[in-house]
Amino acid sequence: MLKTHNFWSGTSRFRRLSALLLVAGAAACAPIAAPGDIDAYRRSVANSDFARSAVVATALSRPDSEGRASDLQWALNAGSALFHAGEYDRAIAMFDVAENLMSTRDTQSTNLQRVYRYGAYDAVMVNTYKALAMLASGNHDGARVEFRLRH
């Protein structure tokens, strides 16, 4: 019998470290939103309820009439949460939207008129997460392209 490799197999240390990095990233650049929404997002991440985190972050990404995110910070958070929830295709789609938002504007005004200026980290994070999601879903060629796009 052919033994398949599960991307998440291995010690739970990797999962805990991934969750810690997601929480740290979310806390470091948490966009302004209703305090209850941010608390719900943080609680769901802290409890490793990434499916719930994805729902909250996606809603806070202010989707337009076609369902595409319009808030870069929450699109990044939603993509990360979707990745950790194992929804790789949706994570890739959300990161594609985030890449588009980064390429169409250099800064993004939050709902309290604070300006978020994305940096090199954000661009590298998007490509890295997309590559890992593609690896997890079996798209090795796509992952190779995304890993090469990291700057």
Secondary structure, DSSP 4 states (H G I P E B T S, - for coil): -PPPPPTT-S-HHHHHHHHHHHHHHHHHTPPP--HHHHHHHHHHHHTT-HHHHHHHHHHHT---TTS----HHHHHHHHHHHHHTT-HHHHHHHHHHHHHHHHH-SEEE-TTS-EEE--HHHHHHHHHHHHHHHHHTT-HHHHHHHHHH--
